[in-house]
Amino acid sequence: MKKIFITTLSVLLAVSFISCGSKPAPEEPTEPEAPVVTEPEKTVETPKEEPKIDNTHALETLGASRTAAIDSGAERDAADKLLDLDNQYEAIKTKANSGKDVNKESDDLANKYMALASYVKAVEAKKKIDDTKLSNLAQAVYDEGNAALEELEKMFTDPNASGKEMLDKSTKASASFNSVLIVIYKKLSKDERNEAYAAKKNADSVKAGVSQKEKYKEGVECFNKGDSLYAMQNAAKAYENYKQAKEIFSALYNDIYEKRAAAQKAIDEAKKRVAESEEFALQADAEAPIKEKLDGIEDEDAVLLEKDNYANPEDAEIDVSEDVKDPLDDKIKSVLGDEK
């Protein structure tokens, strides 16, 4: 037993010496690797295209409004204002072509074009009033129109003024001046009618309906047409027809009067020559009377022409009414008050 223990101990010591005699080489330190982070793949989304707006109707309405402004005379009487609106029009068309909604801008600009059309008409109506120098017939309404027109002028240069505001103001100006013109032309047409009626009486006095029947009839037709137009509230056109009738009747009277004067002068001269001839004949008859009947010399009581019944010249005259009345005259007077 003791022998086995010693043997085992010897073996253990030998192994121990071997281990101490050869040390293992030190291991080189290794750096820890960084963990690999894998990013998730990004999903690329295709941007959605915005749907294009159909601006066809808006642009058509805008174009029609521009045409109305041009037809009113804007190119001639308000070229600078039209050019400014046209520049805005081009900008809107460019935006519309890109597919953006321009309905709101188009409506606003369309109102501005319509305001320009009313502006041109208002300026024209004001000029007609001023030319007549009769604005006092409806002074308060005329002043309202002037005030509206002045405000509208400022709006054309104000970028903040909306098309609707401008259209309302231009409509006010135009309506005011047109109301004044109605009153003025009613007075002018009535005055002209009175003169045409007097001219007709003169023409009747020289029997114009007999000697120049067709021209006389033309004058009567113009006169009666004036009455019809006046009754239909078109006093301006009525005035033109009364004026034409007056000119026709006056020309007839002057022409016939001059011809009558020339004829009367010839008659007077002929009578003078006849009187001189009669005096010479009496003197000759006294000195050497003719006692026998001669061919070509008729007796004093001889009837040379058969009696004839001539048409009455008065029957050729065409009667016209001495006065004309518009049923709306009283209503206009009530609106304008004491100004009418």
MODELLER restraints for C-alpha pairs under 7 A, 6 or more apart:
rsr = mdl.restraints
at = mdl.atoms
rsr.add(forms.Gaussian(group=physical.xy_distance, feature=features.Distance(at['CA:52:A'], at['CA:99:A']), mean=4.56, stdev=0.5))
rsr.add(forms.Gaussian(group=physical.xy_distance, feature=features.Distance(at['CA:52:A'], at['CA:100:A']), mean=6.52, stdev=0.5))
rsr.add(forms.Gaussian(group=physical.xy_distance, feature=features.Distance(at['CA:53:A'], at['CA:99:A']), mean=5.32, stdev=0.5))
rsr.add(forms.Gaussian(group=physical.xy_distance, feature=features.Distance(at['CA:53:A'], at['CA:100:A']), mean=5.86, stdev=0.5))
rsr.add(forms.Gaussian(group=physical.xy_distance, feature=features.Distance(at['CA:53:A'], at['CA:101:A']), mean=5.53, stdev=0.5))
rsr.add(forms.Gaussian(group=physical.xy_distance, feature=features.Distance(at['CA:55:A'], at['CA:96:A']), mean=6.36, stdev=0.5))
rsr.add(forms.Gaussian(group=physical.xy_distance, feature=features.Distance(at['CA:55:A'], at['CA:101:A']), mean=6.70, stdev=0.5))
rsr.add(forms.Gaussian(group=physical.xy_distance, feature=features.Distance(at['CA:55:A'], at['CA:102:A']), mean=6.63, stdev=0.5))
rsr.add(forms.Gaussian(group=physical.xy_distance, feature=features.Distance(at['CA:55:A'], at['CA:103:A']), mean=6.69, stdev=0.5))
rsr.add(forms.Gaussian(group=physical.xy_distance, feature=features.Distance(at['CA:58:A'], at['CA:103:A']), mean=5.54, stdev=0.5))
rsr.add(forms.Gaussian(group=physical.xy_distance, feature=features.Distance(at['CA:58:A'], at['CA:106:A']), mean=6.00, stdev=0.5))
rsr.add(forms.Gaussian(group=physical.xy_distance, feature=features.Distance(at['CA:59:A'], at['CA:106:A']), mean=6.77, stdev=0.5))
rsr.add(forms.Gaussian(group=physical.xy_distance, feature=features.Distance(at['CA:62:A'], at['CA:106:A']), mean=6.03, stdev=0.5))
rsr.add(forms.Gaussian(group=physical.xy_distance, feature=features.Distance(at['CA:62:A'], at['CA:110:A']), mean=4.91, stdev=0.5))
rsr.add(forms.Gaussian(group=physical.xy_distance, feature=features.Distance(at['CA:65:A'], at['CA:110:A']), mean=5.46, stdev=0.5))
rsr.add(forms.Gaussian(group=physical.xy_distance, feature=features.Distance(at['CA:65:A'], at['CA:113:A']), mean=5.63, stdev=0.5))
rsr.add(forms.Gaussian(group=physical.xy_distance, feature=features.Distance(at['CA:65:A'], at['CA:114:A']), mean=5.86, stdev=0.5))
rsr.add(forms.Gaussian(group=physical.xy_distance, feature=features.Distance(at['CA:66:A'], at['CA:113:A']), mean=5.52, stdev=0.5))
rsr.add(forms.Gaussian(group=physical.xy_distance, feature=features.Distance(at['CA:68:A'], at['CA:114:A']), mean=6.97, stdev=0.5))
rsr.add(forms.Gaussian(group=physical.xy_distance, feature=features.Distance(at['CA:68:A'], at['CA:117:A']), mean=6.50, stdev=0.5))
rsr.add(forms.Gaussian(group=physical.xy_distance, feature=features.Distance(at['CA:69:A'], at['CA:113:A']), mean=5.77, stdev=0.5))
rsr.add(forms.Gaussian(group=physical.xy_distance, feature=features.Distance(at['CA:69:A'], at['CA:114:A']), mean=6.19, stdev=0.5))
rsr.add(forms.Gaussian(group=physical.xy_distance, feature=features.Distance(at['CA:69:A'], at['CA:116:A']), mean=6.01, stdev=0.5))
rsr.add(forms.Gaussian(group=physical.xy_distance, feature=features.Distance(at['CA:69:A'], at['CA:117:A']), mean=4.30, stdev=0.5))
rsr.add(forms.Gaussian(group=physical.xy_distance, feature=features.Distance(at['CA:72:A'], at['CA:117:A']), mean=5.43, stdev=0.5))
rsr.add(forms.Gaussian(group=physical.xy_distance, feature=features.Distance(at['CA:72:A'], at['CA:120:A']), mean=6.54, stdev=0.5))
rsr.add(forms.Gaussian(group=physical.xy_distance, feature=features.Distance(at['CA:72:A'], at['CA:121:A']), mean=6.87, stdev=0.5))
rsr.add(forms.Gaussian(group=physical.xy_distance, feature=features.Distance(at['CA:73:A'], at['CA:120:A']), mean=6.74, stdev=0.5))
rsr.add(forms.Gaussian(group=physical.xy_distance, feature=features.Distance(at['CA:74:A'], at['CA:82:A']), mean=6.51, stdev=0.5))
rsr.add(forms.Gaussian(group=physical.xy_distance, feature=features.Distance(at['CA:74:A'], at['CA:117:A']), mean=6.77, stdev=0.5))
rsr.add(forms.Gaussian(group=physical.xy_distance, feature=features.Distance(at['CA:74:A'], at['CA:120:A']), mean=6.35, stdev=0.5))
rsr.add(forms.Gaussian(group=physical.xy_distance, feature=features.Distance(at['CA:75:A'], at['CA:82:A']), mean=6.83, stdev=0.5))
rsr.add(forms.Gaussian(group=physical.xy_distance, feature=features.Distance(at['CA:77:A'], at['CA:120:A']), mean=6.82, stdev=0.5))
rsr.add(forms.Gaussian(group=physical.xy_distance, feature=features.Distance(at['CA:92:A'], at['CA:102:A']), mean=6.61, stdev=0.5))
rsr.add(forms.Gaussian(group=physical.xy_distance, feature=features.Distance(at['CA:96:A'], at['CA:102:A']), mean=5.98, stdev=0.5))
rsr.add(forms.Gaussian(group=physical.xy_distance, feature=features.Distance(at['CA:108:A'], at['CA:162:A']), mean=6.62, stdev=0.5))
rsr.add(forms.Gaussian(group=physical.xy_distance, feature=features.Distance(at['CA:108:A'], at['CA:163:A']), mean=4.80, stdev=0.5))
rsr.add(forms.Gaussian(group=physical.xy_distance, feature=features.Distance(at['CA:108:A'], at['CA:164:A']), mean=6.91, stdev=0.5))
rsr.add(forms.Gaussian(group=physical.xy_distance, feature=features.Distance(at['CA:109:A'], at['CA:163:A']), mean=6.08, stdev=0.5))
rsr.add(forms.Gaussian(group=physical.xy_distance, feature=features.Distance(at['CA:111:A'], at['CA:163:A']), mean=4.65, stdev=0.5))
rsr.add(forms.Gaussian(group=physical.xy_distance, feature=features.Distance(at['CA:111:A'], at['CA:164:A']), mean=5.79, stdev=0.5))
rsr.add(forms.Gaussian(group=physical.xy_distance, feature=features.Distance(at['CA:111:A'], at['CA:167:A']), mean=5.97, stdev=0.5))
rsr.add(forms.Gaussian(group=physical.xy_distance, feature=features.Distance(at['CA:112:A'], at['CA:163:A']), mean=4.54, stdev=0.5))
rsr.add(forms.Gaussian(group=physical.xy_distance, feature=features.Distance(at['CA:112:A'], at['CA:166:A']), mean=6.41, stdev=0.5))
rsr.add(forms.Gaussian(group=physical.xy_distance, feature=features.Distance(at['CA:112:A'], at['CA:167:A']), mean=6.44, stdev=0.5))
rsr.add(forms.Gaussian(group=physical.xy_distance, feature=features.Distance(at['CA:114:A'], at['CA:167:A']), mean=6.51, stdev=0.5))
rsr.add(forms.Gaussian(group=physical.xy_distance, feature=features.Distance(at['CA:115:A'], at['CA:166:A']), mean=5.78, stdev=0.5))
rsr.add(forms.Gaussian(group=physical.xy_distance, feature=features.Distance(at['CA:115:A'], at['CA:167:A']), mean=4.25, stdev=0.5))
rsr.add(forms.Gaussian(group=physical.xy_distance, feature=features.Distance(at['CA:115:A'], at['CA:170:A']), mean=5.53, stdev=0.5))
rsr.add(forms.Gaussian(group=physical.xy_distance, feature=features.Distance(at['CA:118:A'], at['CA:170:A']), mean=5.52, stdev=0.5))
rsr.add(forms.Gaussian(group=physical.xy_distance, feature=features.Distance(at['CA:118:A'], at['CA:171:A']), mean=6.13, stdev=0.5))
rsr.add(forms.Gaussian(group=physical.xy_distance, feature=features.Distance(at['CA:118:A'], at['CA:174:A']), mean=6.23, stdev=0.5))
rsr.add(forms.Gaussian(group=physical.xy_distance, feature=features.Distance(at['CA:119:A'], at['CA:170:A']), mean=5.42, stdev=0.5))
rsr.add(forms.Gaussian(group=physical.xy_distance, feature=features.Distance(at['CA:121:A'], at['CA:174:A']), mean=6.49, stdev=0.5))
rsr.add(forms.Gaussian(group=physical.xy_distance, feature=features.Distance(at['CA:122:A'], at['CA:173:A']), mean=6.03, stdev=0.5))
rsr.add(forms.Gaussian(group=physical.xy_distance, feature=features.Distance(at['CA:122:A'], at['CA:174:A']), mean=4.24, stdev=0.5))
rsr.add(forms.Gaussian(group=physical.xy_distance, feature=features.Distance(at['CA:122:A'], at['CA:177:A']), mean=6.55, stdev=0.5))
rsr.add(forms.Gaussian(group=physical.xy_distance, feature=features.Distance(at['CA:125:A'], at['CA:177:A']), mean=5.89, stdev=0.5))
rsr.add(forms.Gaussian(group=physical.xy_distance, feature=features.Distance(at['CA:125:A'], at['CA:178:A']), mean=6.49, stdev=0.5))
rsr.add(forms.Gaussian(group=physical.xy_distance, feature=features.Distance(at['CA:126:A'], at['CA:177:A']), mean=6.04, stdev=0.5))
rsr.add(forms.Gaussian(group=physical.xy_distance, feature=features.Distance(at['CA:129:A'], at['CA:135:A']), mean=6.10, stdev=0.5))
rsr.add(forms.Gaussian(group=physical.xy_distance, feature=features.Distance(at['CA:129:A'], at['CA:181:A']), mean=6.36, stdev=0.5))
rsr.add(forms.Gaussian(group=physical.xy_distance, feature=features.Distance(at['CA:134:A'], at['CA:184:A']), mean=6.57, stdev=0.5))
rsr.add(forms.Gaussian(group=physical.xy_distance, feature=features.Distance(at['CA:135:A'], at['CA:142:A']), mean=6.53, stdev=0.5))
rsr.add(forms.Gaussian(group=physical.xy_distance, feature=features.Distance(at['CA:137:A'], at['CA:184:A']), mean=6.83, stdev=0.5))
rsr.add(forms.Gaussian(group=physical.xy_distance, feature=features.Distance(at['CA:137:A'], at['CA:339:A']), mean=5.52, stdev=0.5))
rsr.add(forms.Gaussian(group=physical.xy_distance, feature=features.Distance(at['CA:137:A'], at['CA:340:A']), mean=5.83, stdev=0.5))
rsr.add(forms.Gaussian(group=physical.xy_distance, feature=features.Distance(at['CA:138:A'], at['CA:180:A']), mean=5.77, stdev=0.5))
rsr.add(forms.Gaussian(group=physical.xy_distance, feature=features.Distance(at['CA:138:A'], at['CA:336:A']), mean=6.76, stdev=0.5))
rsr.add(forms.Gaussian(group=physical.xy_distance, feature=features.Distance(at['CA:138:A'], at['CA:339:A']), mean=5.32, stdev=0.5))
rsr.add(forms.Gaussian(group=physical.xy_distance, feature=features.Distance(at['CA:138:A'], at['CA:340:A']), mean=6.56, stdev=0.5))
rsr.add(forms.Gaussian(group=physical.xy_distance, feature=features.Distance(at['CA:141:A'], at['CA:176:A']), mean=5.77, stdev=0.5))
rsr.add(forms.Gaussian(group=physical.xy_distance, feature=features.Distance(at['CA:141:A'], at['CA:180:A']), mean=6.72, stdev=0.5))
rsr.add(forms.Gaussian(group=physical.xy_distance, feature=features.Distance(at['CA:142:A'], at['CA:176:A']), mean=6.34, stdev=0.5))
rsr.add(forms.Gaussian(group=physical.xy_distance, feature=features.Distance(at['CA:142:A'], at['CA:177:A']), mean=6.06, stdev=0.5))
rsr.add(forms.Gaussian(group=physical.xy_distance, feature=features.Distance(at['CA:142:A'], at['CA:180:A']), mean=6.33, stdev=0.5))
rsr.add(forms.Gaussian(group=physical.xy_distance, feature=features.Distance(at['CA:144:A'], at['CA:176:A']), mean=6.73, stdev=0.5))
rsr.add(forms.Gaussian(group=physical.xy_distance, feature=features.Distance(at['CA:145:A'], at['CA:172:A']), mean=6.74, stdev=0.5))
rsr.add(forms.Gaussian(group=physical.xy_distance, feature=features.Distance(at['CA:145:A'], at['CA:173:A']), mean=4.28, stdev=0.5))
rsr.add(forms.Gaussian(group=physical.xy_distance, feature=features.Distance(at['CA:145:A'], at['CA:176:A']), mean=4.96, stdev=0.5))
rsr.add(forms.Gaussian(group=physical.xy_distance, feature=features.Distance(at['CA:145:A'], at['CA:177:A']), mean=5.84, stdev=0.5))
rsr.add(forms.Gaussian(group=physical.xy_distance, feature=features.Distance(at['CA:146:A'], at['CA:173:A']), mean=6.84, stdev=0.5))
rsr.add(forms.Gaussian(group=physical.xy_distance, feature=features.Distance(at['CA:148:A'], at['CA:169:A']), mean=5.81, stdev=0.5))
rsr.add(forms.Gaussian(group=physical.xy_distance, feature=features.Distance(at['CA:148:A'], at['CA:172:A']), mean=6.48, stdev=0.5))
rsr.add(forms.Gaussian(group=physical.xy_distance, feature=features.Distance(at['CA:148:A'], at['CA:173:A']), mean=5.15, stdev=0.5))
rsr.add(forms.Gaussian(group=physical.xy_distance, feature=features.Distance(at['CA:149:A'], at['CA:170:A']), mean=6.76, stdev=0.5))
rsr.add(forms.Gaussian(group=physical.xy_distance, feature=features.Distance(at['CA:149:A'], at['CA:173:A']), mean=5.52, stdev=0.5))
rsr.add(forms.Gaussian(group=physical.xy_distance, feature=features.Distance(at['CA:152:A'], at['CA:166:A']), mean=6.28, stdev=0.5))
rsr.add(forms.Gaussian(group=physical.xy_distance, feature=features.Distance(at['CA:152:A'], at['CA:169:A']), mean=6.11, stdev=0.5))
rsr.add(forms.Gaussian(group=physical.xy_distance, feature=features.Distance(at['CA:152:A'], at['CA:170:A']), mean=6.44, stdev=0.5))
rsr.add(forms.Gaussian(group=physical.xy_distance, feature=features.Distance(at['CA:155:A'], at['CA:161:A']), mean=5.74, stdev=0.5))
rsr.add(forms.Gaussian(group=physical.xy_distance, feature=features.Distance(at['CA:155:A'], at['CA:166:A']), mean=6.65, stdev=0.5))
rsr.add(forms.Gaussian(group=physical.xy_distance, feature=features.Distance(at['CA:182:A'], at['CA:235:A']), mean=6.80, stdev=0.5))
rsr.add(forms.Gaussian(group=physical.xy_distance, feature=features.Distance(at['CA:185:A'], at['CA:235:A']), mean=5.42, stdev=0.5))
rsr.add(forms.Gaussian(group=physical.xy_distance, feature=features.Distance(at['CA:185:A'], at['CA:236:A']), mean=5.40, stdev=0.5))
rsr.add(forms.Gaussian(group=physical.xy_distance, feature=features.Distance(at['CA:186:A'], at['CA:235:A']), mean=5.33, stdev=0.5))
rsr.add(forms.Gaussian(group=physical.xy_distance, feature=features.Distance(at['CA:188:A'], at['CA:239:A']), mean=6.64, stdev=0.5))
rsr.add(forms.Gaussian(group=physical.xy_distance, feature=features.Distance(at['CA:189:A'], at['CA:235:A']), mean=6.27, stdev=0.5))
rsr.add(forms.Gaussian(group=physical.xy_distance, feature=features.Distance(at['CA:189:A'], at['CA:238:A']), mean=6.25, stdev=0.5))
rsr.add(forms.Gaussian(group=physical.xy_distance, feature=features.Distance(at['CA:189:A'], at['CA:239:A']), mean=4.15, stdev=0.5))
rsr.add(forms.Gaussian(group=physical.xy_distance, feature=features.Distance(at['CA:189:A'], at['CA:242:A']), mean=6.97, stdev=0.5))
rsr.add(forms.Gaussian(group=physical.xy_distance, feature=features.Distance(at['CA:192:A'], at['CA:239:A']), mean=6.52, stdev=0.5))
rsr.add(forms.Gaussian(group=physical.xy_distance, feature=features.Distance(at['CA:192:A'], at['CA:242:A']), mean=5.89, stdev=0.5))
rsr.add(forms.Gaussian(group=physical.xy_distance, feature=features.Distance(at['CA:192:A'], at['CA:243:A']), mean=6.06, stdev=0.5))
rsr.add(forms.Gaussian(group=physical.xy_distance, feature=features.Distance(at['CA:193:A'], at['CA:242:A']), mean=5.30, stdev=0.5))
rsr.add(forms.Gaussian(group=physical.xy_distance, feature=features.Distance(at['CA:195:A'], at['CA:246:A']), mean=6.56, stdev=0.5))
rsr.add(forms.Gaussian(group=physical.xy_distance, feature=features.Distance(at['CA:196:A'], at['CA:242:A']), mean=6.08, stdev=0.5))
rsr.add(forms.Gaussian(group=physical.xy_distance, feature=features.Distance(at['CA:196:A'], at['CA:243:A']), mean=6.83, stdev=0.5))
rsr.add(forms.Gaussian(group=physical.xy_distance, feature=features.Distance(at['CA:196:A'], at['CA:245:A']), mean=6.00, stdev=0.5))
rsr.add(forms.Gaussian(group=physical.xy_distance, feature=features.Distance(at['CA:196:A'], at['CA:246:A']), mean=3.95, stdev=0.5))
rsr.add(forms.Gaussian(group=physical.xy_distance, feature=features.Distance(at['CA:199:A'], at['CA:246:A']), mean=5.80, stdev=0.5))
rsr.add(forms.Gaussian(group=physical.xy_distance, feature=features.Distance(at['CA:199:A'], at['CA:249:A']), mean=5.35, stdev=0.5))
rsr.add(forms.Gaussian(group=physical.xy_distance, feature=features.Distance(at['CA:199:A'], at['CA:250:A']), mean=5.40, stdev=0.5))
rsr.add(forms.Gaussian(group=physical.xy_distance, feature=features.Distance(at['CA:200:A'], at['CA:249:A']), mean=5.27, stdev=0.5))
rsr.add(forms.Gaussian(group=physical.xy_distance, feature=features.Distance(at['CA:202:A'], at['CA:253:A']), mean=6.12, stdev=0.5))
rsr.add(forms.Gaussian(group=physical.xy_distance, feature=features.Distance(at['CA:203:A'], at['CA:249:A']), mean=5.68, stdev=0.5))
rsr.add(forms.Gaussian(group=physical.xy_distance, feature=features.Distance(at['CA:203:A'], at['CA:250:A']), mean=6.95, stdev=0.5))
rsr.add(forms.Gaussian(group=physical.xy_distance, feature=features.Distance(at['CA:203:A'], at['CA:252:A']), mean=6.12, stdev=0.5))
rsr.add(forms.Gaussian(group=physical.xy_distance, feature=features.Distance(at['CA:203:A'], at['CA:253:A']), mean=4.61, stdev=0.5))
rsr.add(forms.Gaussian(group=physical.xy_distance, feature=features.Distance(at['CA:204:A'], at['CA:317:A']), mean=6.53, stdev=0.5))
rsr.add(forms.Gaussian(group=physical.xy_distance, feature=features.Distance(at['CA:206:A'], at['CA:253:A']), mean=6.61, stdev=0.5))
rsr.add(forms.Gaussian(group=physical.xy_distance, feature=features.Distance(at['CA:206:A'], at['CA:256:A']), mean=6.69, stdev=0.5))
rsr.add(forms.Gaussian(group=physical.xy_distance, feature=features.Distance(at['CA:206:A'], at['CA:257:A']), mean=6.90, stdev=0.5))
rsr.add(forms.Gaussian(group=physical.xy_distance, feature=features.Distance(at['CA:207:A'], at['CA:313:A']), mean=6.38, stdev=0.5))
rsr.add(forms.Gaussian(group=physical.xy_distance, feature=features.Distance(at['CA:208:A'], at['CA:216:A']), mean=6.36, stdev=0.5))
rsr.add(forms.Gaussian(group=physical.xy_distance, feature=features.Distance(at['CA:208:A'], at['CA:252:A']), mean=6.46, stdev=0.5))
rsr.add(forms.Gaussian(group=physical.xy_distance, feature=features.Distance(at['CA:209:A'], at['CA:216:A']), mean=5.55, stdev=0.5))
rsr.add(forms.Gaussian(group=physical.xy_distance, feature=features.Distance(at['CA:209:A'], at['CA:316:A']), mean=5.17, stdev=0.5))
rsr.add(forms.Gaussian(group=physical.xy_distance, feature=features.Distance(at['CA:209:A'], at['CA:317:A']), mean=5.65, stdev=0.5))
rsr.add(forms.Gaussian(group=physical.xy_distance, feature=features.Distance(at['CA:210:A'], at['CA:313:A']), mean=6.37, stdev=0.5))
rsr.add(forms.Gaussian(group=physical.xy_distance, feature=features.Distance(at['CA:210:A'], at['CA:316:A']), mean=5.93, stdev=0.5))
rsr.add(forms.Gaussian(group=physical.xy_distance, feature=features.Distance(at['CA:216:A'], at['CA:249:A']), mean=6.93, stdev=0.5))
rsr.add(forms.Gaussian(group=physical.xy_distance, feature=features.Distance(at['CA:219:A'], at['CA:245:A']), mean=4.59, stdev=0.5))
rsr.add(forms.Gaussian(group=physical.xy_distance, feature=features.Distance(at['CA:219:A'], at['CA:248:A']), mean=5.54, stdev=0.5))
rsr.add(forms.Gaussian(group=physical.xy_distance, feature=features.Distance(at['CA:219:A'], at['CA:249:A']), mean=6.27, stdev=0.5))
rsr.add(forms.Gaussian(group=physical.xy_distance, feature=features.Distance(at['CA:220:A'], at['CA:245:A']), mean=6.81, stdev=0.5))
rsr.add(forms.Gaussian(group=physical.xy_distance, feature=features.Distance(at['CA:222:A'], at['CA:241:A']), mean=5.31, stdev=0.5))
rsr.add(forms.Gaussian(group=physical.xy_distance, feature=features.Distance(at['CA:222:A'], at['CA:242:A']), mean=6.61, stdev=0.5))
rsr.add(forms.Gaussian(group=physical.xy_distance, feature=features.Distance(at['CA:222:A'], at['CA:244:A']), mean=6.75, stdev=0.5))
rsr.add(forms.Gaussian(group=physical.xy_distance, feature=features.Distance(at['CA:222:A'], at['CA:245:A']), mean=5.29, stdev=0.5))
rsr.add(forms.Gaussian(group=physical.xy_distance, feature=features.Distance(at['CA:223:A'], at['CA:241:A']), mean=6.27, stdev=0.5))
rsr.add(forms.Gaussian(group=physical.xy_distance, feature=features.Distance(at['CA:223:A'], at['CA:242:A']), mean=5.41, stdev=0.5))
rsr.add(forms.Gaussian(group=physical.xy_distance, feature=features.Distance(at['CA:223:A'], at['CA:245:A']), mean=5.41, stdev=0.5))
rsr.add(forms.Gaussian(group=physical.xy_distance, feature=features.Distance(at['CA:225:A'], at['CA:241:A']), mean=6.75, stdev=0.5))
rsr.add(forms.Gaussian(group=physical.xy_distance, feature=features.Distance(at['CA:226:A'], at['CA:238:A']), mean=4.10, stdev=0.5))
rsr.add(forms.Gaussian(group=physical.xy_distance, feature=features.Distance(at['CA:226:A'], at['CA:239:A']), mean=6.79, stdev=0.5))
rsr.add(forms.Gaussian(group=physical.xy_distance, feature=features.Distance(at['CA:226:A'], at['CA:241:A']), mean=5.04, stdev=0.5))
rsr.add(forms.Gaussian(group=physical.xy_distance, feature=features.Distance(at['CA:226:A'], at['CA:242:A']), mean=5.64, stdev=0.5))
rsr.add(forms.Gaussian(group=physical.xy_distance, feature=features.Distance(at['CA:227:A'], at['CA:238:A']), mean=6.65, stdev=0.5))
rsr.add(forms.Gaussian(group=physical.xy_distance, feature=features.Distance(at['CA:227:A'], at['CA:324:A']), mean=6.61, stdev=0.5))
rsr.add(forms.Gaussian(group=physical.xy_distance, feature=features.Distance(at['CA:229:A'], at['CA:235:A']), mean=6.56, stdev=0.5))
rsr.add(forms.Gaussian(group=physical.xy_distance, feature=features.Distance(at['CA:229:A'], at['CA:237:A']), mean=6.58, stdev=0.5))
rsr.add(forms.Gaussian(group=physical.xy_distance, feature=features.Distance(at['CA:229:A'], at['CA:238:A']), mean=5.13, stdev=0.5))
rsr.add(forms.Gaussian(group=physical.xy_distance, feature=features.Distance(at['CA:230:A'], at['CA:238:A']), mean=5.34, stdev=0.5))
rsr.add(forms.Gaussian(group=physical.xy_distance, feature=features.Distance(at['CA:230:A'], at['CA:326:A']), mean=6.85, stdev=0.5))
rsr.add(forms.Gaussian(group=physical.xy_distance, feature=features.Distance(at['CA:231:A'], at['CA:326:A']), mean=5.31, stdev=0.5))
rsr.add(forms.Gaussian(group=physical.xy_distance, feature=features.Distance(at['CA:333:A'], at['CA:340:A']), mean=5.37, stdev=0.5))
